[in-house]
Amino acid sequence: YCAVPSKGFSEEYWAEKAATEIGCNLNIVTYTPSDYIKAFKFIQNKLPKDIRSPSSVVHYLVFKNIKEDGFKVVLEGQGADEIFAGYLHSEIRFWLHCLFKLKFNNLRIISKKIFSHNLISDIWLLFISEFIRLKWFKMQFNDINRNVYEDPLPSLVKYGDLVSMLSSIESRNPFLDHNLYEYAFNQNDNDRFLKGASKKDIRKLLNDY
C-alpha cells in the first residue's frame, strides 16, 4: 500500500518501481486535502496529545483502506531509516559530529555525500535545527540511540500502533526485530555513513530476494 496525495510530492513512482521489481501488487491510496482534514478531525480526539506528526493522519487513511480490503495483519517499514541512517538529518548530525571532533577527513567524505545530492539553500535549516538540538538541548550525537530512544521512532511506533487499532489492524515492524537492531547498533559510524549508499546493508540483504 502506498499513500499518494492528489497534489504535491508523491512517492508513487518509487513504490511502483519496488512493486514491479519484487512482483507484488501495489494498492494506491489517493487522498485529497478534504479527505485529510476529515480524517484529522476523526482521529484528533482518539490519539494522545503528544502525537503531533501529520503522517499519523495518512497512516490512518492507509489502514482504513487495508481494513476495507479485508486484511487483518500488515507489515510496516518503520525503523529501517532510523536504525540504518536513511534520513538526511542523520547525515547532517554526523557532519556536525565530525566538525566538532575535528575529524576533517570524515568531514570531507560526508560533505561530498550530502552536497552532491542537495543544495545548501534547500537544507540549511536542517543544519541549524540539528546544531541547536545538539548544543542547547543536549541531544545525543549517537544517531541510532537518538532515533530509537529520543526522536522520532518512539512517536512513529506509538501512533502507528494506535491508528492501526482504530481500523482493527495488527501492525508489525520487522525492521525492529531485536536481532536486526543489535546488528545495526554494533556498526560504527564510519560504516553507517562513509561506506556506500545509505541503508546499504538492507539494500544488500533485499537484493538477494
N, C-alpha and C positions, 0 to 999 in steps of 0.2 A: 504494500500500500504506500502511496505517495501523495501527500497533500500539496495541491497546486492552487495558488491564488488566481482569481480571474484576471488580475492585472499585477504587474510588477515582477520582481525576481522570482524565478522558478527553478527547481532542481529536476524538472521533468525529464530533460534531455539525459542527464546522468542516470536517473532512475531507469529510464527505458534502455539505456546502454547496458546497465548492470543486469537487468532482467533478461535481455537478449543474450548476453554473454553466458549466463548460467541456465538459460532455458526455462524460465518460470513466467507465470502470468503476472502482469502488473495491473493493479487496480488504482486508477487515478481518482483522488477525492478533490474535486474542484469546489472552491468556496468563494463567495462574493463578500464585499465589505458588510452587507446586511446580514449574511449568514454568520459572519464573525461576531458582529455585535449581538445578534440573537443568542448565539452560543455563550458569549461572555456574560450576558445577563442571566443566563440559566445557571452557570457554574460559579458565579462570583460569591454566592452565599453558601456554596457547598464545599468550598476549599478554605483552608486556614488562611489567616491574613498574611502569613509570611510567604505565601506563594504568590509571586508577583510577575512571573515570566509570561509574556504574551503567547509563547508557544504552547502553554497549557491549554489554551483555547483550541489551537489547531490539533493538538493531541486528542482532545475530546471529540472533535469532528471526525477524525480518523477512526477512533474506537466506535463511534456511533455507526459508521458505515460497516465496520467489521461485524458488529452485532447484527445489523440488518442482513448481512451475508451468511449469518448462521454459525460463525466461528466462536469458540469459547476460550481458546488459548492462543496467544501470539508471542512471537519473539521480537524484541526490540534491539536497536543498536546502541542504546545508552551505554556509555562507559568507554567505547572504543577510542574516541577522540581524547577523552580525559586521561586515560592511563597510558596512551601511546602518543601523546603530544600532537594531536591532529589539528589543533587550533593555532591561528596566527598569534593570539595573545600569549600562547605558551612559548613560541619562538622569541617574542619580544621580551618576555620575562627572562629567558636565558640570555638574550642580548644584554640586558641590564646587569645580570649577574656577572657576565664576562667583563663588562665595563668596570663595575665596582671592584672586582677582584684582579683587575689589570691583566686579564688573560687575552692579550692582543691577537694572538694567532687564532684562537677560537672566535674572537670578536670579528675578525676579518672573514672567516668562513660563514658564520651565521648571518653577517651583514649581506654577503653576496646572495645567500639563500633567500633572505627576506626581500631585499630590494630588487631582485631580478624578476619578481612577480608582483610587486606592489609599489605604487608611487608614494613618496613620503607625504604628499599632500592629502592622500586618502587615509593614511594610518597614523598621522602624528598624534591624534587624540588618544590612541591606544597606548603609545609610549608614555604620554603624560599620566594617564589613569593608572597604568601599571607602576610607574615611578612613585606616584602618591601612595598607592596601596602598600608598596614595599617599604617606603621610608616612614610614612606617618601612621599608617595603620598596622605596621609591623607584621604584615602577612608573610608567609614563608616564601623563600626563594625556591625551595624544592617543589617543582612543578606538579609532580604526581601527588604528593602529600596535600598540596593546596587544593588541587582539583577534587580530590576524593573526600577530604575532611573539612574543607572550608567553603569552597565555591568553585564550580557550580553543581557538582554531581549530587550532593545531598538534596538540593532542591529539585533537580531533574527527576531523580528516582522517586522522591516523595510525591510530586504531582503526577508523575506517570502512573504510579500505583493508584492514586486517588481517582484520577479521571477514567482509568480503565475500569475501576469498580463501579463508576456511575453507569457504565454500559454492561455490567456483569461479565467483564472480560478478565481473564487471568493473564497478566503481562509478565513475561520473563526476560531477563537480561543476560544472555550467555557471555557477553564480553566482561561481565563482572564475576565470572566464575573465579573462585579463590586461587586456583592454580594459575590462571592467566594473569590475574592481578599480581601474584607473587613473582611471576616471571618478569612482568613489566617493572615492578618495584625494584628488582635486583639489577636492572640495567643502569649503567652510569649515564650521565648527561651527554657525554661525547657520543655514545651510541645512539641516544634518542634524537639528538639534534644535528649532529655534524656528519653522520654517515648515511647517505642515501636520502630517498624521499621520506616524507612524513608517514608515520604508521607502516614503515617498511616491513615489520615483522608480520603484521596482519595481511599485507599485500602478498608476501611470500607464502604464507600459510594458505590463503584462499586461492592462490594461483594453482595449487596442486589439485583443486577441485573444479 
